[in-house]
Amino acid sequence: MVTKNRIGYGIIYLQISRGVARRDPAFPSPQTAPTVVATARPLKMHATRRSRQRVSPLSVYRTIAGGGSTSRPSAVANVLARQAALDAGARDAWFVDKDGKVTEAASANAWIVTPAGTLVTRQADHAILRGITRGVSLDVVKAQGLTVEERGFTLEEAYAAREAFETSATQIVMPVVSIDGHKIADGKPGPVAKALRREFHRFAEAG
């Protein structure tokens, strides 16, 4: 796929389902061949390294029956939240759980930098997708000797943060400049997010 699509730097997305079978909530027979769909698209390396883009997410309260996980096959809630954000003039949505803590973005992990300079991101529990980029970012942060706490944080903490940003495979580290119309610090990408974006590539390529 990489060769045929002439991908030098980009993304391969692989999706595997249980295969074609009669409509039934139960699993199909073990003999059913899985359905595999793969897509490839190029990315501009310089854009992911030095992008001046930024996002202004909208908070969305999520209620999951039975205390389920966002790490589930259906992404309906994420799609609806992202669309609600776009309709409201925002670019992304940050989910908030029943305890008032931010869990994740519609398709990314959410981070803040507190006024004291501590990085905070939700612990990898049932409420979030761990995110490969999140994991690498944690390694980079720790290698840089920065203080990081893996815990939930409130919207009030986010509004008062020194910085906020998202991490995901497609945007690597994306600065957040406002949330729900509340400007984060001076409303510009902060030094931690910019440094993390730069160091992420160096760290990932060296590893």
N, C-alpha and C positions, 0 to 999 in steps of 0.2 A: 504493500500500500504506500509506503513511504516513497519508493522508487517511482511507481506509476503516477503518483500525484505530485512528484517533484517537491517533496517536503524536505527542506533543509532545516528549518526550525518551525515547529508547529505542534499540533495536537492530533493524536489518534484516539477516537472515542469508540469504545467497544461496549455493545449492549447485548446481553444474552437472556433469552426468555425460555420458558419451559417447553416451547415448541408448539406446533399446530395440533390441536385436538378439539374434541367436542367441548362446548362451553359448559364448564362445571368448576365450582370453586376448589374441588379436590385436585390433587396432582394427577397428571396423565400417567399412563403406564410407563415403566422404566424404559421400554423400547422406543418411546417417542423421541425423535431427534430434536435437540434444542435448535431454536432459531437464533442465528448470530447476525447482527447488523453492525457494521463498522463504518465510520466516517473519518475522513482526514481533511484537515485544513491548515494552511500555513499561518504563521503569526510573524509579525515583524519584531525581531529581537530588540531593535533599538527602542521600539515603542514600549515593550515590557520592562526594559531597563530604565528608561528615562522619561516615561510618560508623565505629562503634566495634567492628565485627567484626574478627576476627583468625583466622589459621589456624595449625595445628600439624601440619606435614607429616611424612610417613613417607618415609625414603629407600628407593629401589628401584634395584637394580642392573640395568642394561639391557645386553644383548648383542645386537648387530645383525650378522647374517651379512654378511661382505664389507665391513664398515665403512660400511654404508648410512646413510641420513639419517632423522632423525625427521620431516623435512619430506616426507612421502610420503602418498599418498592414503589408506592404511589407518591408522586410529587405534586399532587393536585393542590395541596395547601400552599406549596412554594410558588407554583405557577400563578395562583389567584392572588397571592400576596404581592408578587412582583408586578402583576398587572395593575393591582390597586395602587401601588406606588407610582407606576408610570402615569396612570390616569390622574394622580394627584400632583404630577409635576416632579416627582422624585425619581431616582434611578434605581433604587433598591429598597428592600424592606428588612427591618430587623425584628425578629420574633421576640416576644416577651411572654414568659410563662405565668402561671397562676400566682406565683410568689412575687411577681413584679421584677424578675431578673431576665436580662437579655440572654437568649440562647445562641442564636446564630442569625445570619442573613439568609435571604431566600435561596442563594446559591453560593454562599461564602461563609467564612468564619469571621466573627466580630471581635475587635480588640479596642482597648482604650489605653491611654497613658495618663495616669493620675497626676494631679498637681505635684506630687512628691517624686514623680519620675518612674513609678512602678508600672510595668506593662501588665495588663489584666486581660485574660480571655477565658471563656467558659471551660471548665474541666471537661475532659472527654468522657461524658456519661451517656445515658440513653437519650438525652435531649438534643444531641447534635450529631452531625457527621464529623468524624475526626478530621478529615481533610489532610491529604498528603502535604500540601503547601503549608498548612498549619504546623505539621510536625517538623518540617524543615525549618520553618521560621522560629520555632521554639529552640531548635538546635543552634541557629544563628544567634539568637538573643542571648542564650546561655554562654556561647563561645565569646560573645562580646562583653561578658561580665555584667550584663544588665539584670536588674531584679524583675522577676516575672511571677505573677500569681495566677494559678488556674482555678478560677471561681466565677460564679455568676456575678454580674454587676447590674445596678439599677439604671434606669434612664436618667435619673437625677445625677448619678455619678458620670454618666456619659456626657450630659449637657455641660458639666463642670470640668470635664477632662482637659488636659493640656493638648492631647491629640486623640484622634480616633482613626481607625483604618480597618479594611477588610483584607482577608487573604483567600485566594482561590487559584486553581490551576490556570485559568485563562487570564486573570488580571494580576497575578502574583501578589503584590502589595498595593492596594488602592486606598489613598487617603480619603477620609471622610471629613468634609468641611462644615457640615451642619446636619442636625437630626431633628426632624419635626419642626424645622424652621429655626431651631436654636443654633446659632453659630458656635462652632467649636473653636475656642481660643480666638485667634485673629481671623478665622475663616479661610486660612491657607494651609496647604500641605505642610506638616511639621517635619522637623529634622529626623526624628526617629523613624517615621514611615519611609522617608526618602533614603535614609541610610540602610534600612532593612531591605528595601527593594534592591539597592546596589549590592549589598553583601549577600543577598539570597542567591543571585546568579553565580557569584564567585564561589560561594560555599557549595552549591549544588554541582557546579562543573568540576570542582576539585574533588568532590566525593564520588 
